[in-house]
């Protein structure tokens, strides 16, 4: 049986409410991954066949982690029959089966970023006038945004960017290829144009779950609606307070207006935070509640108040780096804090250089997470020997 005894009341409600639409508003550190995996386990123990369950995440890493956690809770044979994948991987399955209806063959190629840039550059070189310049990166971003908004370059649009967009799509189809954005566009188009194909996929899954729902875009919402339109057993987990990908096409309205897509949902708020202290949560709550477009919730913790937050103002980036590394040194030498218990979070990768320089000068061990050390970047490693050589005094 799924382990339910150590869930808090809100988590228990989220796990055991399995029929009809469910919106789980999961604040940071409230155990949302545990809720999703336990919910899958609960469905299986209710007798739902694993083939009838779909869980969608945003990255392959997240999908693999979810699959591993579910596998530790249920029989290995059942875990293999579950469909736990990204939106794009799901669309590949849909298209591999029936993309021939759209004029492609089912062994279509999927262009990655390098393939896209290569094709766009070749098209620009063919279409641009001798003195006309066009950045391939800007064109690629334009095409991606247009596709996610389901826009096409109309024949009446005469500028070079629109012309490149039109030729790009023509060439892709001639090469029997699609890009990552096409996976969503064509899958939704296929389900719209062919009711028998949509009916097949509607019958395929009886229960659909989506993680990080605040990051879904219009196309992903349409795909979700088509998969769960009949049975309505759709459970989405997200936090509008963590929606930061609007620039990439994410539609915060998907979570704010969930009821318009799936009427009368059960709404569960996960507000007990297991990661932070109340001092941190109180500061976060006081800031985020000023956002007018959000669903009200307030995180709290049983971890106590914790240390008060300090805000330190410094005149420039060098002083900031000096203060941060000096504070790290003080914590270790004066208070015995382990290096591994200290983390520094910065907004942009470019900010790491000064911090790394100071850490190296003070011989403080560190590692960069989610990016590459400034000193490990290829161009820096190539340049440093030259700089060192120029500093060596020449002898005559």
C-alpha angles and dihedrals in degrees: 000000000000112000105252106148096088097048118108116240095264093047090049091053091049092050099045099041096088105150124077128004117327127189113196112194101201117186120207114292095008097123100259095154090052090050093052095047093045089048090055090049090049092053091052092050088052088061099259110150112244091230088065095059125088125185118184126197134172104242136037088235092057091046092051092048091050091048091051093049092048091047090057090056102045141032113295092233091058094046090058091057094054119098107228111161148121124278090253094050089051090051090051089057091050093048097043088060101046114005089115086079087068096051099267128107119243093246091067119157122239113223116219125206094277091051090050094051092047092052094044093050091051091050092048091051089053098044105033122094116242094264096034117109127195128174111231091209092056091048092051091050090048092051093047093050092046092051093049088052089047093242126146130199104258118222088239091064104096103180120110095248092057091046091052090048092053094047091045091058092045092051093047091055092045088054091047088240138131133193126225093269091051090059090068096035095050095041092054091043091051093052091047096049099043116047092187091059092047090049089052093055093042088058092045097073128034095181126039127186129184126195124205089019093172088072097057119116131211095274094049090050090051091049091050091050092052093050096048102028095111107037095029090206093140124141120189126187122199149119122234088202089066097049105124103144101082088119088060095052101270112152112216087191088073090072097030093051100032090132091065090062099036111023124220099008125181105247118206123184119206103201105151107101119206097184109057143039125252092253090063094041093048091054091047093048093049092053101040096047087069088069105102094202105064143093108254117250136140125212120221136173143206089215093094130243097297125191119334118256116253123208113202121190118205130180100235147356094271093055089045091055091045092052095047095049092042090053091050090052091048093050091052100042101035102032102025094238112167118243088235091060093061125084130180117203120197131181101227133029089233089068093065096078098074092041092050092047091054094044091053092047091053091042092238111157115232144159131208116234122205095004142043127275113258089237092051095056111115096236092050093048089050093049101044097070089052091050092048092049091052090056095054110100113244118233124212 
